[in-house]
Amino acid sequence: MATDRREPDSDTEELATTIGLYVLGEISLGKAAERTGVSRWEMQEILQDNDVEPRLGPASVEDAAEEIENIREFE
C-alpha cells in the first residue's frame, strides 16, 4: 500500500538545522545560504516561507566582515 509519508532526506535535515541555527542567531543569512547552496535572496525566501523573519544587516563587526568575504568569494 502506497503512502504519502516519506523519510526525511539529508537535504531536508540540513535545511532544518540551518534554519534553526539562523533563528538562534548562530549563523548569518549569508552563512545559511552558503550551507544550503542557495543565494542570499533564495535563503531569505526560504526563511519567509518557513515563517522566519530574516534579520537584515549584520549584527556585529564580525558578521559584516563575513558578509564582505562572502561577496568577494562570489565575484
Phi, psi and omega per residue, in radians:
M1 nan 2.241 -3.130
A2 -1.356 2.590 3.124
T3 -2.375 2.707 3.114
D4 -1.452 -0.190 -3.114
R5 -1.302 2.307 3.105
R6 -2.226 2.639 3.046
E7 -1.249 2.421 3.091
P8 -1.110 2.378 3.109
D9 -1.611 3.005 -3.061
S10 -1.118 -0.567 3.103
D11 -1.117 -0.734 3.123
T12 -1.142 -0.740 3.124
E13 -1.141 -0.722 3.122
E14 -1.112 -0.726 3.115
L15 -1.108 -0.780 3.132
A16 -1.084 -0.741 3.107
T17 -1.105 -0.769 -3.140
T18 -1.092 -0.782 3.107
I19 -1.076 -0.736 3.116
G20 -1.069 -0.782 3.103
L21 -1.089 -0.673 3.120
Y22 -1.154 -0.806 3.138
V23 -1.041 -0.688 3.136
L24 -1.310 -0.135 3.141
G25 1.415 0.248 -3.123
E26 -1.370 -0.451 3.124
I27 -2.368 2.739 3.128
S28 -1.501 3.008 3.069
L29 -1.055 -0.739 3.118
G30 -1.074 -0.747 3.130
K31 -1.181 -0.670 3.094
A32 -1.076 -0.751 3.114
A33 -1.100 -0.765 3.132
E34 -1.055 -0.786 -3.121
R35 -1.083 -0.573 -3.081
T36 -1.719 -0.085 3.076
G37 1.316 0.526 3.105
V38 -2.195 2.977 3.094
S39 -1.319 2.879 3.074
R40 -0.985 -0.720 -3.083
W41 -1.204 -0.661 3.066
E42 -1.160 -0.695 3.124
M43 -1.129 -0.671 3.101
Q44 -1.061 -0.739 3.099
E45 -1.136 -0.725 3.118
I46 -1.056 -0.772 3.119
L47 -1.074 -0.815 3.138
Q48 -1.099 -0.659 3.093
D49 -1.112 -0.416 3.136
N50 -1.814 0.401 3.081
D51 1.028 0.605 3.067
V52 -1.990 2.127 3.120
E53 -1.380 2.081 -3.136
P54 -1.130 2.454 3.014
R55 -1.486 2.151 -3.105
L56 -1.766 2.322 -3.114
G57 1.558 2.632 -3.134
P58 -1.218 2.522 -3.139
A59 -1.514 -0.291 -3.102
S60 -2.659 2.987 3.084
V61 -1.088 -0.673 3.122
E62 -1.093 -0.735 3.100
D63 -1.104 -0.703 3.118
A64 -1.088 -0.757 3.119
A65 -1.095 -0.692 3.109
E66 -1.120 -0.732 3.106
E67 -1.078 -0.748 3.122
I68 -1.085 -0.758 3.129
E69 -1.104 -0.726 3.110
N70 -1.075 -0.703 3.125
I71 -1.133 -0.758 -3.140
R72 -1.083 -0.671 3.134
E73 -1.223 -0.496 -3.100
F74 -1.311 -0.428 -3.085
E75 -1.263 nan nan
